[in-house]
Amino acid sequence: MPETLNRFAGASLALVLTTLTATTATAQIPCVDGMAAGYPCQNIDFMSYLASDEVGGGDMNDIWGWVDPVDGTEYAILGRSNGTSFIDMSDPTNPVMVANLPTNTVASLWRDIKVHDNHAFIVSEASGHGMQVVDLTQLGSIDNPPQQIEADALYTGWGNAHNIVINESTARAYGVGTGTFAGGLHILDISDPINPTLIGDFGGDGYTHDAQVVTYTGPDEAYQGKEIAFCCNENTVTIVDVTDATDANLLSATGYPGSSYTHQGWLTEDQTYFLSNDELDEQTFGVNTTTFIWDVSDLTAPVLVGTFVSQSPAIDHNMYVRDTLVYQSNYRAGLRVLDVAQIDEGQVEEVAYFDVYPSSDAPQFNGSWSNYPYFPSGVIPVTHIEEGIFFLKLSDVFVNYGCTDAEACNYDADATEDDGSCLPFNVCGECEGSELFCVGCTDEASCNYAEEATIDDGSCYEIDAPAPQSAVQTVDPVSFTAESNAFWYATEDAVDALVVGETFTFPLLESDTSVWVANSNAEYGATGGKAAPDFDAGQFHPNNAYWMVFDVHQDVVFESVEVHSEEGGAHTLEITDALGTVVATVSQQLTAGLNVFTLNVELTAGEGYQIRSGSEQPFLWRDSNEADVNFPYNVGSLATLTGTTIEGDNEFAYYYFYYNWTMSSLNPCESDRTEFTVTVEEVEGVGEVSGTPALVRMVDVAGREVVAPSNQLVFLLYSDGSVEKRFVGERQ
C-alpha cells in the first residue's frame, strides 16, 4: 500500500465525502504533495464529484461517454443499479445530471453501456432487461434537468446480458454473457440503431465475460482488415475472427498459470499487445494487482510476455488504453494509470493514480468499477460503486517520483521529486535489504562453496573422510562397512563409483587390492510428506486455489508424488521458485483413485519452492484441519514441506494433494577418499584360483544388485577382484 494511504487507514470514507460535498469545488484542485481534495494521488487532479443521490441513487457501475457533434458538449453516461444517468460535463468542475433512464425491469448491480452513431446501447444482468437504445441527441434540448426519459428502442433477443461490445467502424454490437449461444458472442447489426438485427453468433469457447472487437490493423498480415474479437473467457484469452458473422472462426484460446477469472482487457494502439486482468487472482492467490501483457502479433498463438504487479493488493477491474497510457479502475485502489512505452520489453510502469477509497486497499469489491478516458477535454469520469462519480484529469505537468540522491543505490535519474525511497548500498554493492549474494562460503574445497561469494561468512563445511580400514582375506570374501551414504571407488581418481551404500564386499581375490571410500551427504529414494490422505477429514478439491510450499536443502531429483484423483483425466503439475517463476511443468493422465505422479525434475537447493496444479480438474484430495496435518514434513534430509500458500493461521491447517514425496540427491558433496586395503593370505590346503575369473555379482550405479539389466549402466564384479563397467541395452 502506498505510504500516503496510511494516513486514511481506518478513516471514514463517508466523512471524507461529506466534507467534500459540503465545500463543493468550483475549480480544479491539483494534486500537491500526494493529495488532492483530501484524496491520495499522483499526477491526477481533482475536478469535481457528484454523490450517489445527485445522480439518481443506487450503486454505480459502468460508465461510457458521448460528445455532441453539434456543440461539442461532453456527456458521461453512468450505469447504476437502478438505471442510467446522463451527465453534462461542459463545466467539469460543476457537472450536471440532465437525464435519467430507469432500468427496464428490476435493479441489478451489473449494467453496461456503449455508444454508436449518437445512440447509447444499455444492457444489464437484470432478468428480462434486454437492450435499451437511447437517442442521445435529445440531451441538448432538455431545459429543466434532471428529466426522466424513455428508451427509443428495446432489443429483446436476449433477456439479461453481462456486457455489450461495439465495433463502431462496422456498426456491429456484440452481446456477451447472455443466455444465448452458450454465453458467447451474440452479434447484431446496428447500422440502424433503433432496429438492431441478429446477424450471427459464436459460442465455440463458451461464456465470454468481456471483449474488445476491432477492425484489425495489427502486425498479423493474415488478418489485416478483418473483424477480430479479443475475448476474456473466464480462464483464457480467446481470439475470434468474426468477419463473417455467420461463420465466426476461433483463432486461439490461451490460458495462463494461476488463472482464477480472466475478466477484461484492451489492445494497445498498434494492436500488437493485449493487456488483460484477472478479477479473482488477488483474493484467490494473495497476489497484488496483476496486469498480464500478451504479445498478440500472431493471433493464432498469443504469448504471455510479462506482467505488471502493483504495490497494491486491490482487485483489478475495467481498464482502457488511450495513446500510451492504460487507465485502470482497480476497486479499492481507485484509478491507476500505467505507461506502456516499454511494453516491447514486457514492462509497463505506473505513472499516476487517484485513490477514491483511501481507507483500504484490501482485495474486496468496493470502490472504483470503471472509468472513461476518451473525452477530448481529457476529463476522466470515474465511478465509485457506493458513493457516486468523480471527475478527474491528468496533471498538466507530471511529477516523476523517485530517489533523487545520486549517491543512493536506487538513484533514479528521471525522478523530479524525491519520494523518500533512497537506500544505501549494502556490502555486496546492492541496495540495503537485497540478498547478500556476495556473502557466503569462499573455500572452494567446501561442500557449500558459493562461486559468487567474495566475503566469507564462516559457513563453510566439509564432510569428514572415513578412517582407513584394512582386512585380511583367508577363506571368505572380505566386506567393509562405512557410513550409509558412502561412495566406493576402484581407484583414488576414478570418476564413477562402484557402489553407493553402507557396505562393499570383494569377491575372492588372488592378490592384495584396495578400494577407495568417500563419505557423503547423499540420499537416494528419500520419502516424506504426509503418507496418505485421511478420507474421513477432507475432500476432493479444485486444485488451482492453494498449494504446497517447500524448501530444498541440496540439489535433488524430485522423482514423484502420489495424488488421489476423484476421476480420470489429463492433469498438469507445476513447480515454481520463490519468485513465482515456473521451473518445471509435467503432465500425466490420471485414473480415478491413487496415482503415482512421475516428475523426475531437477531442483537446485533453495527456499520457497511451490508445487501446484496447472489445471482445476480432475479434482484431487485435500486433507482438512481435522486430518492430523502436522507441518513441517521432511523428505529425508533433502527437503522440507513448510506449509501452504494460505496466509495466516490456516497455512498449517490443510494438506494439499501431494503425498509420499520421493527425492534423491543430484550432486551430493563427498569427502576426500580414503584407501581401504585387503591383504590376501594363502591358507594351506586351499588351492589357487585359476582359469577365467567368474562373475560374482552385478550392481547398478547405486550399488543395488541387478539380475536382468535393461537400458542401464552396470558394474560387473569378478572373482579375481576386477570390475568391468558396461552399458546394457534394451532387452528383447
N, C-alpha and C positions, 0 to 999 in steps of 0.2 A: 504494500500500500504506500503511495507517495507520502512523504513526510507531512505535507500540508494537510492531508486528510485527517491526521491525528488530532488536529485542533477541534474537529467536529465529532470525534468518537463519543457515542452516547448522546449527542445533542439531538434535540427535537427538530426534525425536518419541518414539521408543521409550523413551529415557532419561527424558523427562518423565513418560510414562505409568507407567514402572516405579517412579519415585519416588512418584507419586500413589498407586499401588496399595499400596505398602509402608506408607503412612500413611493408610489408608482413612478417609475423612471420616465423622464421626458427627454433624455439624451443618452447616447451611447456611453456605457461605463466601461472603460478599458481595463484589461487585465494588468494589474500592477502588483508586483511582489507576490505573485501567485494567487491573487484573489481578485474577484470582480463581483460586486453586489452581494458579497458575503459567501461566494462560492469558490472553491479551489479551481484554479485554471492555469493554463499555459498557452499563450499566443491565441486565445479566443476571447473576444469582448462580448459583454452582455448588452443586448439591445432592449429587450422587454420580456414580459411574462404575463400570460393570461391563466388564471386559475380555472379549475375544472368547472365551477359554477358559472364562469364567464363565457364558456364555450359550449354549454348545453348539458353539462353534467355527465356522470358515468365514469368509466375508466377509459383512458386514452390508449390507442394502439397505433395503427399505421398512419402514415402521412404521405401526401404527394403534393405537387404544385402545378399551377397553371398561370400563364401570362396572357392577359387580354391583348389580342393582336391589334385592337383599335387604339387603346391609350397606354399600353404597356404596364397596366396595374398588375401587380403580383398577388396571387391568391394562394394561401395554404389551404389544402383540403385535408381535414383532420378526421380520422376514424375514431369513433368512440364505441363503447359497448352498446349504447342505445341509439346511435345514429351517426350522422356525418356533419361536420361543421365546415363552413366556407368562410375564410378569414381574409379580409382586405389588409395587405401588408404595404400599401403605398407609403405609409409612415411607419416604418418598422419599430419605432420607439413607442408608438401608440396604435397597435393593430386593432382592427375592429371586426367582430364576427358579424357577417351580413346575412347569413342564411343557415338554416338547419334543416337537414333531411332526416326524418325519423327512420329507424330500422324498419325493414319491410315486414318482419314478423315479430320476433322476440329479441331480447337483448342477448348479446354474445361478446365475450372478450375479444374474439377474433373478427376483424373487419379489414379489408384491404382495398386499395384504390389505385387505379392507373388512369392516364388521360390520353385521349387521341382525338384529333380533329375537333377541338373545343368542346369535347364531351368527357365527363367523368364516368368511369365504369367501376361499380362498387359491389363487392361480394362479401359474404360473411359465413361463418360457421353456424349461424342461427338456422335452425331447421326450416326448410322450405323457403328460404330467403330469396333464392335466385340471384340475378344480377341486375341491379338498378343502373339505369343510364340517365345522366343529367346533362342537359344543355347548359354549358357554363356561361354562355353569352348573356344570359338573363341577369347575372350578378351585378353588372354595371348599372342596371336600371332600378335597383332596389333603393327606395328613398328612406325608409324608416327601419333600419336594421335593428335587431335581427328579425328576419322573416322566415316563417316556415314554408318550405317548398315541397313539391312532389316530384317523383321521378318522371321523366318524359317517356321512358320505356322500361319494360321489365322482361328480361330473358329468363325463361323457366325451363331451359333444357337441363338444368341441374337444380337441386334444392340448396344444399349447403356447399360451400367451396372454401378451401383454406386460403386461396390466393388467386389473383388474376395477373397475368403477364401479357404485355402488349409489345409487338414489333410495329412501331409507327410507320416504318418505311414500306411495309407491305399491308398495312391495315388489317392485321390479324391479332386476335386476342386468344389467350390460352388459359382456360380454367385449369387449376391444379388442385389436387386434394379434394376432388368432388366425389360423389358417389357413383360416378360413371367411369367406364374404361379403366377399371382397376385403380382408380385414383390418379391415373396418369394424365396425359395431355388431352384436353377437350378443346378442339381447335375451331375457332369462329372467324368468319369474315365480318369485319366491322366497317367496311368501306361505306356502308350506310349505317351510321352509328345507332340510330333508333330501331334498326331491324337486323340485329345480329343473326348470322346464319351458320349453322353447323356445317363444316366442310371436311372434317377429318378427325383423327384421334391417334393416340399412341399410348398403349398400356403395357408394352413389352417388357418393361423393367419395373412394373408395379407402381406404387404410390410415389408421386412427386410432391415434395413439400414446398419447393420454390424453384424458380428458374429465371434465366435471362435468355431471351430469344433475339437474335440479331441477323441482319443480312451480312454474311461473313465476308470480311476483308482482311483476315489474318494471314499468317505465313503458309498455311497448308494449301498449296496450289490446287489440290484435287477438289477443294470445296469452296473456293473463292466465288462469290456471287450467289451462293446457295443460302437458304434459310436454315440456321442451326440453333438448336435449343441446348443450353447448358443447364442441366437439371441437378438439383440436390435431392437425392432419393433415399434419405434416411441412413443408409450405410455406404453409399457410393456417390461419386461424381459421375453423372451419366450424360453422354453427349449424343444427340439425336439429330439426324438430317430430316427436317420437316418440310423440305422444299415442295415435295408432293404430299399435301396433307392427307391424301387418301392412301398413301403408301409410305408412311414415315419409316425411317431406317435407323436402327440402333448402330451407332459407330463405336461406342465403348461404354463400359460401366466399370469404374475403377474404385476399389476400396483402399483402405489405408490402415496401418496398425493403430490400435487404440481408439477406433471409431466408436462413438456412442449414439450420436444422432446428427447426421450430415444435414445441416439446416438451410444455409443460404450462401450465395456467392455472387461475385461480379467480375467481369472481364476488365483487364487493363485497356487503355485506349487503343493500343495497337493489336488487341485481341491475341496476343502471344501468351499471356498468363491469365489464369483464373484463380482468384482469391476466394477461399471458402472458409466457413466456420462450422463448428460442431457445438450444438446448443447444450449438450449434456456432459461433455467430457470433463468440464470443471467440477461438476458435482460428483460424477461417477469415479473419476480417477484422481481428483485432488490437484489437477494441474492448474496453472494460471491461464488467463485468457490466451487462447492459441489461434493464430491465423495460419491457414495452410496455403502454401504457394505452389500452384500447379503450372508446369510448362505444358501448354496445350497446342504447341506448334504442329504436332501430329495429332489430329483429332481422334484417330483410332487408337492411340497409345499415349494418353496423358501420363506425365511423370511428376511425382511429388518431389520438388527440388529444394524445399526448405520450409521452415515455419518461423513465425514471429511469436515469441512468448512474452506477454506483457508482464509488468511488475504487479499487476492487479489480479486477484483471483476471481473477478466478476465473470458472469456468464456473458458470452457474446451473442448479439442478435443481428439486426439488419445492418448491412453495410453497402456503400455505393462508391464508385470511383469517378472522380472528375479530374481531368488532366493527370497529374502525377500524384494526387492525394487520394487516400481512402478514408471515407467518413464512416465510422463505426458507432452504432448505438449499442453499448455494452451494459445494458441494465444498470446495476448499481454504480458502475464506473462512469456512466454518462457518455457524452460524446468524446470519442477518441479519434485523432487524425494521424494517419500514417503516411510517410513519404515512400514512394516506390522507385525513386531514382536509381537505387542499386539493386533492383529486382533481378537483373541479369545474373547477379552473383548469389541469388537465392536469399536476399536480405531485404527487409524493409525496416523503417525506423519511425518510432512515434515522435511527432514534432509538435503536437498541440493536444489539449484536452479541456473540457469543461465538465465538471462533476456535478450533475444535478441531484445526486443522492449522497451528500457528503458525510452522512453519519455512518456509512458502512460500505465496504466493497465486497461483502460476502457473496458467494455464488447462489443468490436467490433471485426469484423472478419479480423484482421491483425495479423502479427507475425508468430508464430510457428504453422505449420499444423501437423507435425508428427516427430517421431524420431525412431531410430532402435538401441536397447541396447544389441544386442546379439552377437556382434563380440568377438572372443576370446581375442583380444588385450584390450578390454574394451573401445575402442574409440566409441563415440556415435555421429553419424551424425544427425543433427537437421535441419529441413527445416525452412526457413523464407520465407513466401509467396512472399513478394515484393522484397526481397533483395538477396536471394541466399541460401547457405548452410553453417552451422557451424559444425566444428569437435571438440567435447568436450570430456572430460574424468573426471570421479570422482577423486577427490584428493586422493593421496596415504594415507594421514592421515586426517581423518575427524576432523573438529573443531566443538565441540558441544557448540553453543552459548546459553547463558542464564545468569541468575543472579548469580554471584559468591559470593555475600555478605551473609555470614551465618546469619547475623543479620536481613536480609530483610525478609519480609513475603513471598516473592515468590522465595526464595533461591532454586537453582537447584543444587543438589549435583553432578549431572552428567555433569554440564557445565564445559568446559575447557577454555572458553574465555567469558568475560563479554560483554553483548550486550547493556548495559545501561538501562535495563528494571527494575532494582531493585526498589521496592516500600516499603515504611514504613507501619507499622501496623496502622490501624485506632482504634477508641475507642472500637470497638467490637472484636478486635483481628484478623480481616481480613485485606486484602490488602486495602490500600488507594484507594478510588474510588469505592469500593464494597458497596453493600447495607448495611446500618446501621441497621441490623436486631435486634441489642440489644437495640436500642433507640426507645422508644415508650411510651405508657401508661402502668404504672406499678400498677395502682389501680384496684384490682380485682372487685370492685363494679362498675366500669365504663363501659359504653357501648363499648368502643374501647379498652378494656384491651387486651394487647398483651402478651401472655404467655411467649414468648421468650425474651421479653424486660427486661433488667436489669438496664437501665438508663432512667429515666423518662424525657420526652421532653415537658411536660406541656400540652399535647394534650388531656388529659382525659376529658371526658364529660359524664354527666348523664342527664336523662330526668326527668324533674320536675314532681312530683306526683300531681294528681288533688287535688284541695281544697275539704274538706269534704262537703257533702250536706246532707240535711235531708228534709223529707216531711211528711205530714200527709194525710193518706187515710181516706176519709169520704165515699163518694158515688162512685166516679170514681176510676179506676186503676191509680196508680202512675207511671209517666215516669220521668227518669233522663236524662240529656243531658251532655255529656262530649266532649272531642276532637274527631275528626272524626276517629281516629285510636285507640280508647280506647279498652282495653280488660276488659270484665266484668266477675267476678268470683263469684261462690256461697259462697266460704269461703276464708279466708285470705291465706290459703295454698293449695287451690285446684290446681290440675295440669292442667286441661283443662278449657279453657274459655267457658262460656255460649254463649257469643256473642262477636264479634269484630265489633265495629262500633260506631257511634256517640250517639245513644240513646239506652236506655233499659227500657222496660215497664213491670211492675209487673202485674200479674192478680189480681183480688180482693183477699185481704188477710184476714185471720181470726185473725192473731196476728202480733205483731211487728216483723219485719225482716230487713235484710240488704243485700247489695251486695257490693263486693269489686272491686275497679276500679283501673286500671293502664293505664297511658298514654304510648304511644309507638311511634317508628318511622316506624311502619308497613305500608305497602301499598299493596293493592290487586287489581289485574286486571288493573294495570297501563299500559297505552298505550303511544306510542310515535313513533318517526321516521317519515319519510315522509308518509303522509296519503294515497296517491295514485299516480300512475305514471302520467306523462304528455305525453300522447300518440302523441302529436304533436312535442315533442322535446326529442328524444331518439331513442332506437332501441332494438330489441331482439338481445342479445349479447352472444358470447361464455363466459361461466361462470367461467372458472378457470384461468383468467388472472389477474384480480384485484378484490378486495372485500372490505368489511367494517371493520373499527376499532372502538372499543367501550370500555368504562370503566364501571365497576360495582361498585356501592358505598356501597352496603351491600350485604350479602348473599341473593341470589334470586333463584326463579324458573323461568327460561326463558321458557315461555309457548308456544309461537307461533310467527310466522311472516307470512305475506302474500307475495306471489310471483305471478307473471303473466307469464305464460308459453306460448311459441309460439305453442307448440304442446304437446300431451300427451307423457308419458314415465316415466320410473323409474329415480328418482333423489336422490342424496345424499347431505346433508348439513354437514359441519364440523365446529366445533368451536375449535380454538386454544388459548393457553395462550400467554403471552408476549414473551415466549421463542420459540414459534412456535410449541410447543407440542400439538398434537390433544387431547383435553379433552372430546370431545363428537362427535359422528357420528350418524346421524339419516337419514334413508331412507324412501321415500314415493313415491307412484305412483301419478304422476301429470296428470291432464287433461288440455286440451287447455283452456287458459284464467286464471281467478282468482282462486288461491288455497290458503287455509289456511294450512301452513306447521306446523304441531304439533310437538313441540320439547320436552317440559317438562324436560328440562335439569337443573340440579342444578349447580350454579356457585358461588364460593366464591368471596368476594369483592377483586377487583384488577384492575389494569390498563392494557391497551394494548391487550385486547381480540380481536380476529378477527373471523368473520363469513364468510364462503366461500363455494363455491360449490366443491364437491369432484369429479365432472364429468363435461364434457363440455356440454353435451346435456341432456335434451332438453334445447334450448336457453331460457333465462329469460330476462325480460325487464329491461333495464338500462336507467335512465334518464340522459340527457346530460346537459351541462353547460348552456343551454338556458331554462331549465325547472324549474327555480326558486329554485335551490338547495341552501340550507341555513344551513350549519353546524354552531354550534352543534345542534343536536336534542336530547331532553330529554325524557326519558321514566319515567314519573313521577319524583320522587326523587331517583329512584333506579339505573338508568344507563344513560349514555350519549354517543351518537354516535358522535365520534370526527372527523371522516374523512374516507379516503380510503387508500389503500396501494400504490396508485400512489404517487410518490415523486414530490416535487416542487409545482408550482402554481396550477397544475391540481388536487392536493389532494382534494380540496374542490369544484371542478367544476362538478363532476359527482356523481350520487347516484346509488349504485349497488343493484338491485334485491329485497331487503328486506324491505317491507312496513308494517306499523301498527304493530309494535312490542308490545307484551304483556308480562308483568312480574309481579310477586308477591313476597313479602318478604318471605324468607325461615326461618330465625332465627332472628326476629326483637328484638330490645332491648326494655325492658319495665322499667318503673319507679317503685318505691315502690308502694304498693297497699294502697288505701285509702277506708275507710268504708263509704258507703252511706246508711243512715238508713231511714226506713219507720215506722211511728207510726200509728197504726190502732185506729181510734177514732169511737166509736159507735155513730150512729146517730138515734135519736128517730124515730121510725116508720119503720126503716129498719130491717127486720128480720135477724136472724142469719143464716149464711151459714151452711147448714147441709148436711149430706149424703156424698156420694162418690164425691171427687173433680172432676171437669170437665176439660178436655183438652182444654186449651185456644189457644195455637199455638205450632207449631213445627218448629225448626230452625236448620240450619246446623252449622258447626264449625265456620263459618264466620259471623253468625248472620242473614243469609238470610232465610226468611220464606220458608219452604218446604211443598209441598202439597202431592206429591207422591214419597217418598224417595225410592231409589233402590241402593243397594250395597254401603251404606254410613253410617257414624256416625251422629246421630241427637240428639237433646235435646228436650224433651217433657216438656212444661211449663203448670202447672195445676192451677186451680182457687184458690187453697189454698196456693199458693206461692212455692210449691215444684217443684223440677226439676228432671227429670229422663233422664239419658243418655242411649241411646240404639243404637245398630248397626242393621240396617235393611238390610236384604239380597236381592238377586236379585228377582225382581218382575216376576211373572209367567204370 
